[in-house]
Amino acid sequence: MSIILAIVVLLGIWALRLMEQAFQRQEFSRMLAGTLVATAAGGLLTCYFLMSDILRLLFYLQAHSSSSYAQDLLSDLSWLD
């Protein structure tokens, strides 16, 4: 978690620096690059939160695999092992 958070913060700082330079020099390409970097940071954070929820669910199902629903779901995902 801390590595992902550090990467997102660094991407955010980089995006802000790109946008600041673009504003000072009136360059559209740097503004576009800053926007793309900020979007990438947001996408990385979104993917992390989605994957953490899915992995939390899978670990919970694996620990409580007594129900038939959990066994069916885990057997469908057996190719992940």
Secondary structure, 3 states (H helix, E strand, C coil): CHHHHHHHHHHHHHHHHHHHHHHHHCCHHHHHHHHHHHHHHHHHHHHHHHHHHHHHHHHHHHHCCCCHHHHHHHHHCHHHC
